[in-house]
Amino acid sequence: MIYFDNSATTKPYKEVLDSYIKVSSDFFGNPSSLHGIGGQAERLLMHAREQIAQLLDVRHSEIYFTSGGTESNNLAIKGTALMHRNRGRHIITTAIEHASVRETMEQLRELGFRVTFVQPDRRGIVSVEEIEKAITSETFLVSVMHVNNEIGSIQPIKEIGQLVKKHSKIIYHVDNVQGIGKVPMDFYEANIDLCTLSAHKFHGLKGNGVLFIREGVRLSPLFSGGNQEWKQRSGTENVAGIVAMAKALRITLNNKERYLDELLSVKNYLMEELEKMEGIAVHTPDIHAAPHIINFSVKGFKAEVFVHALEEKDIYVSTTSACSSKKAAASSTLVAMGVPEKDAKSAVRISLTYENTREEAAVFIAAVKETVNRLREVMK
């Protein structure tokens, strides 16, 4: 099997699964309980929080645990809107955000907030100047993803942060779900107030996430209950999943140090070979792009036909974002970049991880060539 769909989800490391089972079996207490079993769980929870903070180079008091990227994005955006609505009613985001940001913005629009969706250029990158133009006296939140989940374009997060810093009442949120462990980012240097992470994108388990909340930033909680996570996110913490997430992050960042050059080599080989093929258009930019995502269109074929044809060869890729891939509509990200709708409906995404190899890439390229030729013969 060749698995090239790591932006949808990654396979958990064996060590991560072992940690989850160990904690679930031996330290199953509720970390809010007063007895010793609860105390054991609480200590593990705090240790995991400190580990993750150290790995991200932030304070442990700025790490809040959630159920994943979608919840973290909702908490960051809605929590800011509800807490700071007296600052203004205007939000700035981009036209290429993940559905969990895009749909949250649409919901806030229905509640009376005004949202500006900044358009990207043809590389899928938004400009600092366009964001600056969009800022008004009513703007209280700017939300921009770090790495686009469909084409891998890297947004100028640091430069946007420097811009936002000039406006003291604006809070800056970054969705870093696809960037973590692949593209470096300094939370403080980029002036980030809120940042989203999801464990299953870096070989942790589904159902676990992080929201970084910079010290001093206040949000309105979305959940009411037992006041866990410093009253910010009620609900009994998933201690086993959180411990496993800390381990997954540590292993992934270690792998980045050891294998990033190899990952880039695999990606560059794939890009070069795909660009040589007739009838294929590569949408991922050559520069300012993450090392693990490639998006391309196979002109003349529906994306799902091509994906299933590769699956017959035990090769797994995807169409757009996994959260949207079962919908027939063209990718909103590609359309926003100016890609014709017909080509956008033919788009396929490859997403790699540090375990993928050059040998797998060569097999994939051969399979793409054979599949394209076969499908064209069928269509004659």
C-alpha positions in Angstrom: 0.0 0.0 0.0 1.1 3.5 -0.8 -0.6 6.1 1.4 -0.3 9.6 0.1 -3.3 11.2 2.0 -1.6 12.4 5.1 -3.2 15.8 5.1 -6.5 14.0 5.7 -5.1 12.0 8.5 -1.9 10.2 9.5 -1.3 6.7 10.7 -0.6 6.9 14.5 2.9 6.0 15.5 3.1 2.6 17.4 4.6 4.4 20.4 1.6 6.7 20.4 -0.8 3.8 20.5 1.2 2.1 23.2 1.0 5.3 25.3 -2.7 5.6 24.8 -3.3 2.0 25.9 -1.0 2.3 28.9 -2.6 5.5 30.2 -6.1 4.2 29.5 -5.4 1.0 31.4 -3.3 2.1 34.3 -4.2 5.8 34.8 -7.8 5.9 33.9 -8.9 8.3 36.7 -10.7 11.6 36.2 -8.0 14.4 36.5 -10.6 16.5 38.4 -11.1 13.9 41.1 -9.6 14.5 44.6 -8.4 11.0 45.3 -5.1 9.5 44.4 -6.2 7.8 41.1 -7.4 11.2 39.9 -4.2 12.8 41.1 -2.2 10.4 39.0 -4.2 11.4 35.9 -3.9 15.1 36.7 -0.1 14.8 37.0 0.1 13.1 33.6 -2.1 15.8 32.1 0.1 18.6 33.4 3.2 16.8 32.3 1.8 16.5 28.8 0.8 20.2 28.8 4.4 21.1 29.8 5.9 18.8 27.1 3.7 20.3 24.4 4.5 23.9 25.6 8.2 23.1 25.6 8.0 21.6 22.1 6.2 24.7 20.8 8.4 27.1 22.8 5.5 28.7 24.6 4.2 28.8 28.3 2.4 25.8 29.6 -0.4 28.1 30.8 -1.1 29.0 27.1 -1.9 25.4 26.1 -5.6 24.4 26.1 -6.8 21.0 25.1 -9.7 20.4 22.8 -11.2 17.7 20.7 -9.3 18.7 17.5 -8.8 21.3 14.9 -12.5 22.0 14.2 -13.3 22.7 17.8 -10.1 24.8 18.3 -11.0 26.9 15.3 -14.6 27.4 16.5 -13.4 28.3 20.0 -10.8 30.7 18.7 -13.2 32.5 16.3 -16.6 32.4 18.1 -14.9 32.8 21.5 -13.3 36.0 20.3 -16.4 37.3 18.6 -18.6 36.7 21.7 -16.0 38.1 24.1 -15.0 41.1 22.1 -18.0 42.1 20.1 -18.0 45.5 21.8 -14.7 46.2 20.0 -16.4 46.0 16.6 -18.3 43.7 14.3 -15.7 43.2 11.5 -13.6 40.1 10.9 -10.9 39.5 8.3 -10.1 36.0 7.0 -9.1 34.5 3.6 -11.0 32.9 0.8 -8.9 29.7 1.1 -9.5 28.7 4.7 -10.5 25.3 5.9 -14.2 24.6 6.2 -14.1 24.8 10.0 -13.1 28.4 9.7 -15.1 29.3 6.6 -18.4 27.9 8.0 -17.8 29.5 11.4 -17.4 32.8 9.6 -20.7 32.3 7.7 -22.5 31.5 11.0 -21.1 34.7 12.5 -22.4 36.7 9.5 -25.8 35.4 10.2 -25.4 36.8 13.7 -24.7 40.3 12.4 -20.9 40.3 12.0 -19.3 41.5 8.8 -16.6 39.2 7.3 -14.1 40.1 4.6 -12.7 37.2 2.7 -9.3 38.3 1.3 -8.6 36.7 -2.1 -5.3 34.9 -2.8 -3.0 35.4 -5.8 -2.6 32.7 -8.5 -0.1 30.9 -6.2 -2.7 30.6 -3.4 -1.0 33.2 -1.2 -2.7 36.2 0.3 -0.8 39.5 0.5 -0.2 41.6 3.6 -1.2 44.7 1.7 -4.7 43.3 0.9 -5.2 42.5 4.6 -4.1 45.9 5.5 -6.6 47.4 3.0 -9.4 45.4 4.6 -8.8 46.6 8.2 -11.3 49.1 9.5 -12.0 50.8 12.8 -14.5 47.9 13.4 -12.0 45.1 12.9 -11.4 43.0 16.0 -10.2 39.6 14.5 -7.8 38.5 11.7 -7.8 34.7 11.0 -5.3 33.2 8.5 -4.2 29.7 8.0 -0.5 28.9 8.0 -0.4 26.2 5.3 -3.2 25.7 3.0 -4.6 22.2 3.3 -5.3 21.7 -0.4 -2.4 23.2 -2.3 0.2 23.6 0.4 0.8 27.3 -0.1 2.5 29.0 2.9 0.9 32.3 4.0 3.0 35.3 5.3 2.1 34.7 8.9 4.9 36.6 10.5 4.4 39.7 8.2 0.6 39.6 8.9 1.4 39.4 12.6 3.6 42.5 12.4 0.8 44.3 10.7 -1.8 43.2 13.3 0.5 44.3 16.1 0.0 47.9 15.0 -3.7 47.6 15.9 -3.9 46.9 19.6 -7.6 45.8 19.6 -7.2 43.2 16.8 -6.7 39.6 17.9 -4.7 37.3 15.5 -5.7 33.7 15.0 -3.6 31.2 12.9 -4.9 27.7 11.9 -1.6 25.7 12.0 -3.1 22.3 11.5 -1.2 21.6 8.3 1.9 23.4 9.1 2.9 21.9 12.5 5.9 19.5 12.2 6.5 20.5 8.6 6.9 24.3 8.4 8.6 26.2 11.3 6.7 29.0 13.0 7.6 31.0 16.1 4.3 31.9 17.9 5.7 34.9 19.7 7.8 36.3 16.8 4.7 36.1 14.6 2.6 37.9 17.2 0.1 35.1 17.3 -2.7 35.3 19.9 -4.5 32.1 19.0 -3.2 29.0 17.2 -4.9 25.7 16.3 -3.3 22.2 16.2 -4.8 18.8 15.6 -3.2 15.6 16.8 -4.2 13.3 14.0 -2.3 15.4 11.4 1.0 14.6 13.1 0.5 10.8 13.9 -1.5 11.3 17.0 -5.1 10.2 17.6 -8.3 11.6 16.3 -10.3 13.5 18.9 -7.4 15.5 20.3 -6.3 19.0 19.6 -4.7 22.1 21.1 -5.7 25.8 21.1 -2.8 28.1 22.0 -4.2 31.1 23.8 -1.6 33.8 24.4 -1.4 35.0 28.0 -3.8 37.9 28.5 -6.1 37.0 25.7 -9.7 36.3 26.8 -12.3 34.2 25.0 -15.9 33.4 25.7 -16.2 29.6 26.3 -18.3 27.6 23.9 -19.1 24.8 26.5 -20.6 25.3 29.9 -19.9 22.7 32.6 -17.2 21.8 35.0 -14.8 24.6 34.1 -11.9 22.4 33.0 -9.0 23.9 31.1 -8.9 27.0 33.3 -12.6 27.6 32.7 -12.0 27.9 29.0 -13.1 24.4 27.8 -15.4 22.4 30.0 -15.5 18.6 29.7 -13.4 15.9 31.3 -10.0 15.8 29.5 -9.0 12.9 27.4 -5.8 12.2 29.4 -4.7 9.2 27.4 -5.2 10.9 24.1 -3.4 14.1 25.3 -0.4 12.1 26.6 -0.3 10.3 23.2 -0.6 13.6 21.4 2.5 15.0 23.3 4.4 11.9 22.3 3.3 12.2 18.7 4.4 15.9 18.5 7.8 15.1 20.0 8.4 12.2 17.5 7.2 14.3 14.6 9.4 17.3 15.4 12.4 14.9 15.8 11.6 13.4 12.4 11.5 16.8 11.0 15.0 17.4 12.1 16.2 14.1 10.6 14.1 13.6 7.5 12.9 17.0 6.2 15.5 17.0 3.4 14.4 13.5 2.3 10.7 14.6 2.3 11.6 17.6 0.2 13.5 15.4 -2.2 10.4 13.2 -2.7 8.1 16.1 -3.2 10.4 17.8 -5.7 10.7 14.5 -7.7 6.9 14.2 -7.8 6.5 17.9 -8.8 9.0 17.5 -11.6 7.6 14.3 -13.0 4.0 15.5 -12.9 4.9 18.8 -14.6 6.4 16.7 -17.5 3.1 15.0 -18.2 0.7 16.1 -20.9 -2.7 17.1 -19.7 -1.7 17.6 -16.1 -1.6 21.0 -14.4 0.2 21.4 -11.1 -1.4 24.0 -8.8 1.0 23.9 -5.9 3.5 26.8 -6.2 7.2 26.1 -6.7 8.1 28.4 -3.8 6.4 29.4 -0.6 4.9 26.0 -0.3 5.0 23.3 2.3 7.2 20.2 1.8 4.4 17.6 1.9 1.4 18.8 -0.3 1.0 18.7 -4.1 -2.2 19.5 -5.9 -2.7 18.9 -9.6 -5.5 18.5 -12.1 -5.8 15.6 -14.5 -7.6 17.5 -17.3 -10.6 15.7 -18.8 -11.3 13.4 -15.9 -13.4 13.8 -12.8 -11.1 13.7 -9.7 -13.0 10.9 -8.0 -12.6 8.7 -11.1 -8.9 9.2 -11.0 -8.7 8.6 -7.2 -10.6 5.4 -7.4 -8.5 4.2 -10.3 -5.4 4.7 -8.2 -7.1 2.9 -5.3 -7.4 -0.2 -7.5 -3.6 -0.1 -7.5 -3.5 0.2 -3.7 -2.4 3.8 -3.9 -4.4 6.3 -1.8 -4.7 10.0 -2.6 -7.6 12.5 -2.2 -9.5 15.1 -4.1 -9.8 18.3 -2.0 -9.9 18.6 1.8 -11.1 15.4 3.4 -13.8 17.4 5.1 -15.1 18.4 1.6 -14.0 15.6 -0.7 -17.4 13.9 -0.9 -19.0 17.0 -2.2 -19.3 17.5 -6.0 -18.5 21.2 -6.0 -15.2 22.5 -7.2 -12.6 23.4 -4.7 -13.2 26.9 -3.4 -9.5 27.4 -2.9 -8.6 26.6 -6.5 -11.5 28.7 -7.8 -10.3 31.6 -5.6 -6.8 31.2 -7.2 -8.3 31.6 -10.7 -8.2 28.0 -11.7 -11.1 27.2 -14.2 -13.9 25.4 -12.5 -13.6 22.4 -14.9 -10.0 22.0 -13.9 -10.8 22.5 -10.2 -13.2 19.6 -10.4 -10.4 17.4 -11.7 -8.0 18.3 -8.9 -6.1 15.6 -6.9 -4.1 16.1 -3.7 -1.0 14.2 -2.7 0.1 14.7 0.9 3.2 13.1 2.3 4.8 12.3 5.6 8.3 11.5 6.7 7.7 7.8 6.3 7.1 8.1 2.5 9.9 7.2 0.2 11.4 7.9 -3.2 10.6 4.4 -4.2 6.9 4.9 -3.4 7.0 8.1 -5.4 8.4 6.3 -8.5 5.6 3.7 -8.2 3.1 6.5 -7.9 4.3 8.3 -11.0 4.3 5.1 -13.1 0.7 4.4 -11.9 -0.4 8.0 -12.8 1.0 7.6 -16.3 -0.6 4.2 -16.8 -4.0 5.3 -15.3 -4.1 8.5 -17.5 -3.4 6.5 -20.6 -5.9 3.8 -19.8 -8.7 6.3 -19.0 -8.0 8.2 -22.2 -8.3 5.0 -24.2 -11.6 4.3 -22.6 -12.9 7.8 -23.5 -12.0 7.5 -27.2 
